[in-house]
């Protein structure tokens, strides 16, 4: 409770202007009617707005309800306001063709899919909302004959296809089932398997450490970031945990964990044996640890942790327990845990996204502090507090550490909104 009170005092409000309701009659495009409660009122009595311009959309948003009871009223209200501010910002950034991009159409299918995933997590928007319908038209024009969804001129087929599957699964539209199934088959087809051709042209052996992984496209070196999105897509699409692709993925994940008892590769043998995860079999974005092994870090550890759970690895499995202890040992939200100081804010909002999905999947409302177990971290409230501190007056977020495109307010606002939506679930 004492920690909870400290967190509540630290909240920083986003701009009041981002939370004021506007008349739907003034909307440039009416995307849906705000949700009503039993008395015909918008829940909470508040809504938020987005500015218009170009392809931008303005609409009133009702306050989303929480599926969890693990929140104080003030913390819930903060999360609702932050979420509506973020969704409103995303609506304001829609481009003239009805999609979202990094400018000039750059990576349009990927960013459009991320935004659609966010919009469909809000109760006021669904598959039939005009802004959503148009967004899917833009995304699906990039659908390829092999089931992938991406722009061939830009690449990143696996990453973009995975996010597209996540968005389509959230739409709950039977008409999208064919595209979802084709996308799932594509991702399973490019997963590294024995007998395939490796990036250097040699056959993939049974004991190849990359077996089970997925890279940014066919025959690309696999990494945990792409794989965790693929496994997220498979899970959202209903692929069972005991599917062969999930099992192969669990093997690859094991070889990325800093745990000598289960990882026979150099990562396990030479590393810190701390239970955390690295980026791929040959590198860590956090560099090397003091003893000469690859350094574990937050965004990849949470990604590996949740992905193992998706693959049906039991919560009492030693690999899960080791990763959970790493999470408790390096608990923090002001930086990407265990990244070197100079890089501590790199990938910060990606970290928030996987943080929320991992702990929601774990199913615990509070995480005991590693050093003082009398202190319980209410991870949802701590996340809301941190996102509240970082929110911009227009409802967006941006990362001054512009690595991995996190200087883009649209991208990192997607990450923040996805984290908020996940944390409001049961």
N, C-alpha and C positions, 0 to 999 in steps of 0.2 A: 504493500500500500504506500509506503514512504516513497518508493521509486515512482509509482504511478502518479503521486501528487507532484513530484518534481517535473515529470514529463508534461503534465497538464499545464503547468506554469510556463513551460517553454514554448508553447504554441505561438506561432505568428500567423495572423490572419491574412488571407489573400484579399485583394481589393474588393471593397463593398460593391463597386461598380460591376464586378464580374458576377455578382450574386443577385442583382436586381432583376425582377421579372419584366418582360416586355410583352406587349399585346401581340398575339398571334396574327392579328390583322396587319401588323407592320412587318411581318416576316417576309423576306424575299422569297423563301420557299417553305411551305408548310410540310414538314416531314412526318410528324405524327402528333396526336393529341396527347398532352401531358396526362400521366396516370392520375386517377382520382381515388380517394378513399371512399368508405361507405357513405359519407355525408356529401360526396360530390366535391370535396376540396382536395387540392394538391397536398400530398403528404408533407407535413412540416410547414406548410403554408408559404414556402419559398420556392423560387426557381432561379435559374441563371441564364445568361444570354450570351450569344456570340455576335461579333460585329460582321457586317456584310462587305462585300467587295469582290469583283470578279465572279468566281464560282462559289463564293462563300455562302454559308447557310446560317440563318438566325432562327432560333426557336427557344421557347420557354421549356425548361427542364424541371420536372418534379424531383424531390429529393429521394434517392434510391434507399430502399429499406435494407437492413442488415439481416443476414441469416444467422449470425452469431450473437450470443448473449454475453460475450466476454468483453464488452465495451461499456465504459461510463458514458452517460448521456452527452457530456461535452465532447468527448473524443469521437463519438459517433457523428455528432453534428459537424465537427471539423472535417471528418472523412467525407461526408456527404457534400460539403461545400467545395472541398478540394476536387472531388471527382467531377462535380458539375462544372467547375471552372475549367478543368482539363478537357472535358468533352466539348464544352462550348468553344474553347480555343481550337480544337481539332476541326470542328465544323467551320470555323472562320477561315481555316487555311485550305479549304477545298479549292481546287483549281478549276479553270473554266470548262475542262472536259469532264468534270465530275470525279476526278481521281486526286491523288496526293503524290507528290514527288519531292526530290531534293532540289527542284528547280529545272525547268526546261524538259520535264519528263524523265529526269534521271531516276533510275530504280523505281519507276512508278508502280509496277505490279507488287513489289515488296512493301513499299510504304502504304499503298492503298490497302493491301491486305491487313497490315497492322492496325490501321485506323478502323477498318471495318470490324476487326476483332474487338476493338475498344467500344465502338458505337453499339455493337450488339450485346455488350455487357451492361448497357444502361436500360432500365425498364421502359423508357419512353420510345425506344427505337427497336425495330424488328425488320425481318426480311422484306416486308411490304412498305417500309418507309421509303419515299422517293430517293432520299440521299443515299440510302443503303443499296437500293436497286441499281441506281446509276453507278455506284462504286463497284458493284459486282460486274457490271457490263465492262467497265474499264479494266478490271483485273482479269476477267476471263477472256478478253481478246488476246491475251498473252498465253493462252493454253496451247500446248504443243501436242503433236500426234502421239508422242510416247507417254503422255500423261503429265509431263512436267508443266509448270506454270511459271514462266519467266520470260525475260526479253533476251533472246539469243545473242544480241549485239552486246549485252552487258554481262552475261554469265550469271553466276551464283544461283544455279538452277535448284540445287537441293534446299538451300536456305529459303528461297522465295516460294518454292512449292510447299514446303512445310508450313510456312505462315499462311499461305492460301488455304491449305487444308484446315488449319485452325479456325480461320474466318468462316469458311463454308460450313464447318461442323457447328459453329455457334449459331449459324442462321437457321438450323433445324428445318431445312427445306428439302423434301424428298427429291425435288427436281435437280438438286445438286449432288445427289448420291453418286451418279456416274463419274462426275469430275473428282469427287473425293476418293472413290475407289481407284480410279486411274492414277491419282496422285500418290496414294499409298503404295500401289504396285511399283510406281516409278522409284520411290525412295527405297523400297525394299530391294529393288533390282540393282541399285547403285551401291548398296551396302557392300563393303569389302568381304569377299568370301573366298575360301580356298579354290584354286583352279582358275580364278580370274587373272587378268593381266594387271600387274602393278603399275604405278606411275612411271617406273623406269623401263617398262616393257617385259619384265620377267614374270613368270607365273607366281601367283600367290600361294605360298605353302601353308600347310595346316597350322604350323607354329608361328606364322607371321604375326607380329604384335599388333598389326593394324586390322586384323580380321574382326569384323563386327562394327567397325567405324564407318563414318560417312564424311566425305569432304564437300567442298563447295560445288563440285560437279563430278561427272563420271571420271573415275581414275585420278581424282585429286587426293592429296594426302589428307586422311581423315583427322578430325579434331572434335573435341568435346562440345564446342559451341554449336556446330552444325548438328551433331548427333542429338543434343538435348532438344533442339527444335524439332527434329524428325520424330523423336520419341514422344514429344508433346503432341505432335500432329497425330501420330498413331493412336495415342491414348484418347485424344479428343474424338477420333474417328471410330473408336470402339475396338481397336485391335487389342486382343487379350494379352495379359502379362506373360502367358506361357507360349505365345507365338514364337516361332523360330527366330524371327528377326529381333524380337526383344531379348531372347536368350543370347544371341550372338552379341548384341549391344552390351549386355551385362558383362560379357567376357572382356570386351574392349574397355569398358569403364574400370574394371578391376585392374587393368594394366596401366591406368592413368592415376591410380591412387597411391599416395605415399604411405604404403603399408607393406613391410617386408614379408609378413607372414602369408599374404595372399598374392603378392605381386612379385614374380620372379625376374622381372626385367630390371634394367639399370635404375629405373625410377624407384622401384621398391628397395633395391639393394643399396643404392648410394645416397638416397634421400634422408630426410629428417625423420621418417617413420611416424609422422604426426597425424595420419589419417585423412589429410586433405587431398585435393585433386589438382592436376596441372592441365595445360591446354591440349597437348598431343604427346605422342610417344617420344618426341625429340626436343621439345621445348616447353618452357613456361613463360607466359607473358609477364610474370613477376620476376623472371631471371633465376639466378642460382641462390640457394640458401648458404649460410656460412660454412657448412661442412662439405659443400661441393655438389650436392644433389640439386634437383629441380625444386624450386620453391612453390609450395601450395599457396593458393590465394582464394579469396572469398567467392567471387562470381563463379569460378569453375567448381569450387567445392560444393556450393549449394546446387549447382547444375548437376554435378555427379551424384550427389545425395538423392535428389528428387528422381533422377533418371533411374537409379537403382531400385527405388521404390516402385516406379512405373513398371519395371521389369520383374516385379514380384519378389525381389529380395526381401526376406523377412526383417522386421524391425529389430529382432534380436540377433541378426547375423553379425558376426564380428566386423565386417566391412561397414555396415550401417552404424554400429555402435562407435567405431573409430571416427567416422565422419561426423557423427553427432557430437562427440567429445571435442572435435576440432571446432565445430560451430560454437560450442559453449566457451571454449578457450579463447577464441578470437572474436568474441561478440562485440560488434560495434556497428553503428549506422552513419557515422560521420565520414567514413572513408570505405574503400573497397578493402576488406580485411586482409592483412599480411602482405599487401603490395608495398614495395619500397616507398619510403616517405615522399620522394620526388614524384612518384607515380600514384600516390594514394587515392586520388580522385578519378583516375582513369577507369572507365567502365562502371562508374558509380550507379547510374540509373538502370543499366542492365542488371547490376547486382541487386537493386531493389526489386526488380521484376522476379528474378529467380529466388530471392529470399522469401517473398510472399508465397509463391507457388510451392516451394519446398516445405515451408512450415505448415501451410494449409494441408498439404498432402500428408505430412506427419500426423496431423490431427491433435496437436497439443496447443492449448491456449496460452500457456506460460512455459518458459524455458528457464530452468534453474541456473543461476550464475555458477560458473565453473569454480571460482575461488570462494564464494560465499553462497552456499545453497539455500540459506534463509532468504536470499533475494531472488524473486521470481520475475523474469522479464516478460511482461505482456507484449509480445512481439508486434501485435497489431497497433497498440497505442504508441509504442516507440517509433514504428514506421510512420504513422500519421503525424507524429510530432516532428520528425525529421523532414518529411515532405512539406509540412506546413512552413518550416523555416526556409525552405528553398524555393517555394512557389513565387512566381512573378506576378505583378499586379494584374496582368491580363489573363491569368489562370494557367499559364504555361510553365514549363521548367526548361532549363538549359544547363549544360555542363561546360564550365570554363576550360576544363581539361578536354580539349577537342580531339580525342582519339576514338577510333571506331565510330566516327560520325556523331559523337555525342554533343557536338556543338550545334546540332540541328534541334531547335525547339520542338519541331513536330515529332521527330523520332523519340526524343527523351520524354516528351509528354505522353506518347504512347506507352513507353515503359512504365511511367509513373501511374497512368490510368489503369493499366493492366495490374499493377501491384495493388492499387486501391480496390479494384473490383474483386481481386482474389481474396484480399484480407477481409472484405465484408461478407464473404461466404461463411457457411457454418464450419 
